[in-house]
Amino acid sequence: MSHHSVIIIGAGIAGLTCATYLERQSVPFVMLEAAEEVGGRVRTDLVDGFQLDRGFQIFLTSYPEAKQILSYDALQFQPFRSGAIIRKEGRFLQLVNPLKEPLAAIPDLITPIGSLLDKIKILKLVAELKAKTIDEIFSQPDSRTKHFLQKYGFSEKIIQQFFQPFFGGVFLERELSTSSNFFQFVFKQFAVSDAVLPMKGIQAIPKQLVAKLPAGSIRKGIAVKLVKDNQVYLSNGEVLTADCVVMAVDATSVNKLLGKNQEYAFNDTTCVYFNAPHSPLETPMLVINSDETSLVNHVCVPSDIAPAYAPAGKSLISVNIIKPYSFGEEELIKQVRAELTQWFGEQVHTWQHLRTYSIPQALPSYTPDTQYDPRVKQSDTLYTCGDYTAYPSLNGAMQSGREVAGLVAEKIKGTLTSNR
């Protein structure tokens, strides 16, 4: 039975952030990861020269936690054009972010996506949120996002045609039952920052964090079966002990490791990737679907944003679905092709299917009624971190990792002092 100062279970964003801050404070640790790669849900696969993120993911450069631990220049972030293309009644309508491109946004004032008053209210909401801190946003009275938008005075037209498809793609649910405080946090980030992709795929983010950690501090392919206080039981029969144990895994895995039966709700998503001879879009923007009866919620061409996502002379198409379906992959691809043929014409039939990612627990459901335990300290020796203890985003995961690292470092250093 080997003993360690700190054991971190899980090499996702929360665990790697915790490890980063422990390393900065010279607190030794060992990290156990069941998979052969780091990143948790933030992973990228290389398939036939294409970089396939596991589910559509973007990064917002204004995330305050990320600025503290990431080197943006080294990640070679490539920006989307700010705004969105909206598919409405057989037409593509472009909405440009007026904060980023004020002149280009002038024609958008008369597009049939909401009213002029709706667009004025968007600018008003941005101004209000820019004046608030994250803590102030999350300490407000909470409600469901759709209720907040209605109460704020937005028309049903812009809610249905813009907010539901766009933020439905962020929250992975189009009913907009997600917390209005979380919506305001995300809305502010989209308004004031760039939405980007790392040149080498989304997994470049956790890989950069790993590169800054001590060699040999991460043990991959190590599955944990059970955790009891400061004892960690591995699937291979080995038992490890530590002064502090940090469970940096999702809420469901935490319950399994602790032998609990509590269930958590998650939002699901499916991402279908295609290899195309060329991009169907003329500008590097997200295309969102205002028709909620359709299967496809939004389409992106990652290689338009970051060329390394596809081999030279090819384009990578990302098709994203958040609507529940009960048929198999073959029928899914058939229906996706049929819908997108109405969007882009017969060229869709030349696209070659690369891979489908069905992700049943893509994001924790985060509604005003969600009963998450925000406590990260479970006992004197046991801690948890992950976005479910804060809010479902990379920034939330990083925040929880930083907070737990502070508690653990204080505990370890206090123990060392008392033993002198």
C-alpha positions as CSV (number, residue, x, y, z in Angstrom):
1,M,0.0,0.0,0.0
2,S,1.8,3.1,-1.2
3,H,1.1,6.6,0.3
4,H,1.0,10.0,-1.4
5,S,0.5,13.5,-0.4
6,V,-2.4,14.1,-2.9
7,I,-4.2,11.7,-5.2
8,I,-6.2,13.3,-8.0
9,I,-8.7,10.9,-9.7
10,G,-9.4,12.1,-13.3
11,A,-7.3,14.0,-15.8
12,G,-10.1,16.2,-17.2
13,I,-10.1,20.0,-17.1
14,A,-11.0,20.2,-13.4
15,G,-8.4,17.7,-12.3
16,L,-5.7,19.2,-14.5
17,T,-6.5,22.7,-13.2
18,C,-6.3,21.4,-9.6
19,A,-2.9,19.8,-10.5
20,T,-1.7,23.0,-12.1
21,Y,-2.3,25.1,-8.9
22,L,-0.9,22.4,-6.6
23,E,2.3,22.4,-8.7
24,R,2.5,26.2,-8.4
25,Q,2.4,25.8,-4.7
26,S,4.9,23.0,-4.7
27,V,2.5,20.4,-3.4
28,P,3.3,16.9,-4.7
29,F,0.5,14.8,-6.2
30,V,-0.2,11.8,-8.4
31,M,-3.0,11.8,-10.9
32,L,-4.9,8.7,-12.0
33,E,-6.7,8.6,-15.3
34,A,-8.7,5.6,-16.5
35,A,-8.3,6.5,-20.2
36,E,-5.1,6.4,-22.2
37,E,-5.5,10.1,-23.0
38,V,-6.1,13.2,-20.9
39,G,-8.9,15.7,-21.3
40,G,-12.1,13.9,-20.1
41,R,-14.8,15.3,-22.4
42,V,-12.3,17.7,-24.0
43,R,-10.8,15.3,-26.5
44,T,-9.8,15.3,-30.2
45,D,-9.4,12.3,-32.5
46,L,-7.3,12.2,-35.7
47,V,-9.3,10.4,-38.4
48,D,-7.9,10.3,-42.0
49,G,-6.1,13.5,-41.5
50,F,-9.1,15.3,-39.9
51,Q,-9.2,16.6,-36.3
52,L,-12.5,15.5,-34.8
53,D,-13.4,17.1,-31.5
54,R,-15.6,14.7,-29.5
55,G,-18.8,16.7,-29.9
56,F,-18.9,20.3,-31.1
57,Q,-16.9,22.5,-28.7
58,I,-15.7,26.0,-28.8
59,F,-13.6,28.2,-26.5
60,L,-14.4,31.7,-25.3
61,T,-11.3,33.8,-24.8
62,S,-12.7,36.0,-22.0
63,Y,-13.0,33.0,-19.6
64,P,-11.3,34.5,-16.5
65,E,-10.1,31.2,-15.1
66,A,-8.5,30.2,-18.4
67,K,-6.5,33.4,-18.6
68,Q,-4.8,32.4,-15.4
69,I,-3.4,29.0,-16.5
70,L,-3.3,28.9,-20.3
71,S,-0.9,30.3,-22.9
72,Y,-3.2,31.6,-25.6
73,D,-0.5,32.3,-28.1
74,A,0.8,28.8,-27.9
75,L,-2.7,27.4,-28.6
76,Q,-2.9,29.4,-31.8
77,F,-6.5,30.2,-31.3
78,Q,-8.5,30.8,-34.6
79,P,-11.6,32.9,-34.3
80,F,-15.1,32.4,-35.6
81,R,-16.6,35.5,-37.2
82,S,-18.8,36.9,-34.3
83,G,-22.5,36.3,-34.8
84,A,-24.5,33.6,-36.5
85,I,-26.1,32.6,-39.8
86,I,-29.8,31.7,-39.2
87,R,-31.6,29.2,-41.3
88,K,-35.2,30.4,-41.5
89,E,-37.9,29.3,-43.9
90,G,-35.5,28.2,-46.6
91,R,-33.3,31.3,-46.3
92,F,-30.0,32.1,-44.7
93,L,-30.0,35.3,-42.6
94,Q,-26.8,36.7,-41.2
95,L,-26.6,38.4,-37.8
96,V,-23.2,40.0,-37.1
97,N,-22.2,41.0,-33.5
98,P,-22.5,44.8,-33.6
99,L,-19.9,45.1,-30.8
100,K,-17.3,43.6,-33.0
101,E,-18.4,44.8,-36.5
102,P,-20.6,47.9,-36.0
103,L,-20.7,48.8,-39.7
104,A,-21.4,45.3,-41.0
105,A,-24.2,45.0,-38.4
106,I,-26.2,47.9,-39.7
107,P,-28.0,46.0,-42.5
108,D,-28.9,43.3,-39.8
109,L,-31.1,45.9,-38.1
110,I,-33.8,45.2,-40.7
111,T,-33.4,41.5,-41.1
112,P,-36.6,39.6,-40.2
113,I,-35.0,38.0,-37.1
114,G,-36.9,39.7,-34.3
115,S,-37.8,43.4,-34.2
116,L,-35.6,46.5,-34.1
117,L,-36.7,46.7,-30.4
118,D,-35.4,43.2,-29.8
119,K,-32.0,44.2,-31.2
120,I,-31.9,47.3,-29.0
121,K,-32.7,45.1,-26.0
122,I,-29.8,42.8,-26.9
123,L,-27.4,45.8,-26.7
124,K,-29.0,46.9,-23.5
125,L,-28.6,43.5,-21.9
126,V,-24.9,43.3,-23.0
127,A,-24.3,46.7,-21.4
128,E,-25.9,45.6,-18.1
129,L,-24.0,42.4,-18.0
130,K,-20.6,44.0,-18.8
131,A,-21.1,46.0,-15.6
132,K,-21.6,42.9,-13.5
133,T,-19.0,40.5,-12.1
134,I,-19.4,36.7,-12.4
135,D,-20.3,36.5,-8.7
136,E,-22.9,39.2,-9.1
137,I,-24.5,37.4,-12.0
138,F,-24.7,34.1,-10.2
139,S,-26.0,35.7,-6.9
140,Q,-29.1,37.1,-8.7
141,P,-32.6,35.6,-8.3
142,D,-32.7,32.7,-10.7
143,S,-35.3,31.5,-13.2
144,R,-35.4,29.5,-16.4
145,T,-33.8,31.2,-19.4
146,K,-36.9,31.4,-21.5
147,H,-38.9,33.0,-18.6
148,F,-36.1,35.6,-18.1
149,L,-36.1,36.5,-21.9
150,Q,-39.8,36.9,-21.9
151,K,-39.8,39.0,-18.7
152,Y,-37.0,41.2,-20.2
153,G,-39.3,42.0,-23.1
154,F,-37.9,40.0,-26.0
155,S,-40.4,38.9,-28.5
156,E,-41.5,35.3,-29.0
157,K,-40.2,35.7,-32.6
158,I,-36.5,36.3,-31.6
159,I,-36.7,33.8,-28.8
160,Q,-37.8,31.1,-31.2
161,Q,-35.6,32.1,-34.1
162,F,-32.4,33.1,-32.4
163,F,-32.2,32.4,-28.6
164,Q,-33.6,28.8,-28.8
165,P,-31.4,27.4,-31.6
166,F,-28.3,29.3,-30.6
167,F,-28.3,28.8,-26.8
168,G,-30.1,25.5,-27.2
169,G,-26.8,24.5,-28.9
170,V,-24.8,25.8,-26.0
171,F,-27.0,24.3,-23.3
172,L,-27.9,21.2,-25.4
173,E,-31.6,21.8,-24.8
174,R,-34.0,24.0,-26.8
175,E,-36.6,24.5,-24.2
176,L,-34.3,27.0,-22.5
177,S,-35.0,25.6,-19.1
178,T,-31.4,26.2,-18.2
179,S,-30.6,28.7,-15.4
180,S,-31.1,32.3,-16.4
181,N,-28.0,33.3,-14.4
182,F,-25.9,30.8,-16.3
183,F,-27.5,32.1,-19.6
184,Q,-26.4,35.7,-18.6
185,F,-22.9,34.5,-17.8
186,V,-22.6,32.8,-21.2
187,F,-24.3,35.6,-23.0
188,K,-21.8,38.1,-21.6
189,Q,-18.8,35.8,-22.6
190,F,-20.1,35.6,-26.2
191,A,-20.6,39.4,-26.3
192,V,-17.2,40.5,-25.1
193,S,-14.9,37.7,-26.2
194,D,-13.8,35.8,-29.3
195,A,-15.3,32.3,-29.9
196,V,-12.3,30.3,-31.1
197,L,-10.8,26.9,-31.9
198,P,-7.3,25.9,-31.1
199,M,-5.3,25.1,-34.3
200,K,-4.6,21.6,-33.1
201,G,-8.1,20.7,-31.8
202,I,-9.9,21.3,-28.5
203,Q,-7.7,18.7,-26.8
204,A,-4.7,21.0,-27.2
205,I,-6.1,22.8,-24.1
206,P,-5.7,19.9,-21.6
207,K,-2.5,18.8,-23.4
208,Q,-0.9,22.2,-22.7
209,L,-1.8,21.9,-19.0
210,V,-0.2,18.4,-18.9
211,A,3.0,19.7,-20.5
212,K,3.5,22.0,-17.5
213,L,3.1,19.3,-14.9
214,P,6.0,17.2,-13.5
215,A,7.1,14.2,-15.5
216,G,5.5,11.0,-14.3
217,S,2.9,12.7,-12.2
218,I,0.0,11.3,-14.3
219,R,-0.7,7.5,-14.5
220,K,-2.9,6.7,-17.5
221,G,-5.0,3.6,-17.9
222,I,-5.5,3.3,-14.2
223,A,-9.1,2.6,-13.2
224,V,-10.4,3.4,-9.7
225,K,-13.0,1.0,-8.3
226,L,-13.8,2.6,-4.9
227,V,-12.8,5.5,-2.6
228,K,-13.1,5.3,1.2
229,D,-11.9,8.5,2.9
230,N,-8.2,8.6,2.1
231,Q,-8.0,5.1,0.6
232,V,-8.2,4.6,-3.2
233,Y,-9.0,1.0,-4.4
234,L,-7.8,0.3,-8.0
235,S,-9.4,-2.2,-10.3
236,N,-6.1,-4.1,-10.4
237,G,-6.4,-4.8,-6.7
238,E,-3.8,-2.2,-5.6
239,V,-4.8,0.2,-2.7
240,L,-3.3,3.7,-2.5
241,T,-3.6,6.1,0.4
242,A,-3.1,9.8,0.6
243,D,-3.3,12.8,2.9
244,C,-5.9,14.2,0.5
245,V,-7.9,12.6,-2.3
246,V,-9.5,14.7,-5.0
247,M,-12.2,13.2,-7.1
248,A,-12.1,15.2,-10.3
249,V,-14.6,13.1,-12.2
250,D,-18.3,13.7,-13.2
251,A,-21.1,13.6,-10.7
252,T,-22.2,10.1,-11.7
253,S,-18.7,8.7,-11.4
254,V,-18.3,10.3,-7.9
255,N,-21.4,8.5,-6.7
256,K,-20.2,5.2,-8.0
257,L,-16.8,5.6,-6.4
258,L,-18.4,6.5,-3.1
259,G,-21.0,3.7,-3.4
260,K,-24.0,6.2,-3.5
261,N,-27.1,5.9,-5.6
262,Q,-27.9,9.5,-6.2
263,E,-28.8,10.3,-9.8
264,Y,-28.0,13.4,-11.8
265,A,-29.6,14.8,-15.0
266,F,-27.5,15.4,-18.1
267,N,-28.2,16.9,-21.5
268,D,-27.2,14.8,-24.5
269,T,-25.9,15.6,-27.9
270,T,-24.8,13.9,-31.2
271,C,-22.2,15.2,-33.6
272,V,-21.9,13.9,-37.1
273,Y,-18.8,14.7,-39.1
274,F,-18.4,14.7,-42.9
275,N,-15.5,15.0,-45.2
276,A,-16.4,17.5,-48.0
277,P,-14.6,18.6,-51.1
278,H,-15.2,22.3,-50.1
279,S,-17.1,24.3,-47.6
280,P,-20.8,25.1,-48.2
281,L,-20.4,28.4,-46.4
282,E,-19.0,31.8,-47.5
283,T,-18.0,33.1,-44.0
284,P,-16.6,31.4,-40.9
285,M,-19.8,31.5,-38.8
286,L,-22.1,29.0,-37.1
287,V,-25.3,28.2,-38.9
288,I,-28.2,27.7,-36.5
289,N,-31.6,26.3,-37.5
290,S,-34.7,28.2,-36.4
291,D,-37.0,25.2,-37.2
292,E,-37.4,23.3,-34.0
293,T,-39.2,20.4,-35.8
294,S,-36.0,19.6,-37.7
295,L,-33.3,17.1,-36.5
296,V,-30.3,19.4,-37.2
297,N,-29.8,22.2,-34.6
298,H,-26.6,23.8,-36.0
299,V,-23.9,23.3,-38.5
300,C,-20.2,24.4,-38.4
301,V,-17.3,24.0,-40.7
302,P,-14.3,23.9,-38.3
303,S,-11.8,23.9,-41.1
304,D,-13.1,27.3,-42.2
305,I,-12.0,28.6,-38.8
306,A,-8.9,26.5,-38.2
307,P,-7.5,25.0,-41.5
308,A,-5.6,22.3,-39.7
309,Y,-8.9,20.6,-38.9
310,A,-8.9,19.1,-42.4
311,P,-6.2,18.0,-44.9
312,A,-5.3,20.4,-47.7
313,G,-8.1,20.7,-50.3
314,K,-10.8,19.3,-48.0
315,S,-13.4,20.7,-45.6
316,L,-14.7,19.3,-42.3
317,I,-18.4,19.6,-41.7
318,S,-19.8,19.3,-38.2
319,V,-23.5,18.6,-37.9
320,N,-25.0,18.8,-34.4
321,I,-28.2,17.3,-33.0
322,I,-29.7,17.9,-29.6
323,K,-33.2,16.6,-30.4
324,P,-33.9,13.1,-29.0
325,Y,-34.1,10.3,-31.6
326,S,-34.6,6.6,-31.4
327,F,-33.2,5.3,-34.7
328,G,-29.7,3.9,-35.5
329,E,-26.7,5.6,-37.1
330,E,-27.6,4.7,-40.7
331,E,-31.0,6.3,-40.5
332,L,-29.5,9.3,-38.6
333,I,-27.1,10.0,-41.4
334,K,-29.8,9.5,-44.0
335,Q,-32.1,12.1,-42.3
336,V,-29.2,14.5,-41.8
337,R,-28.3,14.3,-45.5
338,A,-32.0,14.9,-46.5
339,E,-32.3,18.0,-44.3
340,L,-28.9,19.5,-45.3
341,T,-29.7,18.9,-49.0
342,Q,-32.5,21.4,-48.5
343,W,-29.9,23.8,-47.1
344,F,-27.0,23.3,-49.4
345,G,-28.2,21.4,-52.5
346,E,-27.0,18.2,-54.1
347,Q,-23.4,18.8,-53.0
348,V,-24.3,17.2,-49.7
349,H,-24.5,13.8,-51.4
350,T,-20.7,14.1,-52.2
351,W,-19.9,14.4,-48.5
352,Q,-18.3,11.3,-46.9
353,H,-19.3,10.3,-43.4
354,L,-16.3,10.3,-41.1
355,R,-17.6,9.5,-37.6
356,T,-20.6,10.0,-35.4
357,Y,-20.2,10.9,-31.7
358,S,-23.3,10.2,-29.5
359,I,-22.6,11.7,-26.1
360,P,-25.3,10.8,-23.6
361,Q,-23.8,12.9,-20.7
362,A,-22.3,15.8,-22.6
363,L,-23.3,18.5,-20.0
364,P,-24.8,18.5,-16.5
365,S,-28.4,19.8,-16.6
366,Y,-28.3,23.1,-14.9
367,T,-31.7,24.5,-14.1
368,P,-33.0,26.7,-11.2
369,D,-34.3,23.5,-9.7
370,T,-31.1,21.5,-10.0
371,Q,-30.0,20.2,-6.6
372,Y,-26.2,20.1,-6.9
373,D,-24.0,19.9,-3.9
374,P,-21.7,22.9,-4.2
375,R,-19.5,21.7,-1.4
376,V,-16.1,20.6,-2.7
377,K,-14.9,19.4,0.7
378,Q,-16.5,16.1,1.6
379,S,-14.4,15.4,4.6
380,D,-11.0,16.3,6.1
381,T,-9.3,14.1,3.5
382,L,-11.8,13.9,0.6
383,Y,-12.6,16.6,-2.0
384,T,-14.5,16.8,-5.3
385,C,-14.2,19.1,-8.2
386,G,-15.8,19.4,-11.6
387,D,-18.2,21.8,-13.5
388,Y,-21.2,20.2,-11.8
389,T,-20.0,21.9,-8.5
390,A,-20.1,25.3,-10.2
391,Y,-21.7,25.6,-13.6
392,P,-21.3,23.5,-16.8
393,S,-18.5,25.1,-18.8
394,L,-14.7,25.0,-19.0
395,N,-14.6,28.1,-16.8
396,G,-16.7,26.4,-14.2
397,A,-14.5,23.3,-14.3
398,M,-11.3,25.4,-13.9
399,Q,-12.9,27.4,-11.1
400,S,-13.7,24.3,-9.1
401,G,-10.2,22.9,-9.7
402,R,-8.5,26.1,-8.5
403,E,-10.7,26.3,-5.4
404,V,-10.0,22.7,-4.4
405,A,-6.3,23.1,-5.0
406,G,-6.3,26.0,-2.5
407,L,-8.1,23.9,0.1
408,V,-5.8,20.9,-0.4
409,A,-2.6,23.0,-0.3
410,E,-3.7,24.7,2.9
411,K,-4.5,21.2,4.4
412,I,-1.1,19.7,3.3
413,K,1.0,22.7,4.4
414,G,-0.9,22.8,7.7
415,T,-0.2,19.2,8.3
416,L,3.5,19.6,7.5
417,T,3.7,22.6,9.9
418,S,2.1,20.8,12.7
419,N,4.4,17.8,12.3
420,R,7.5,19.9,12.6
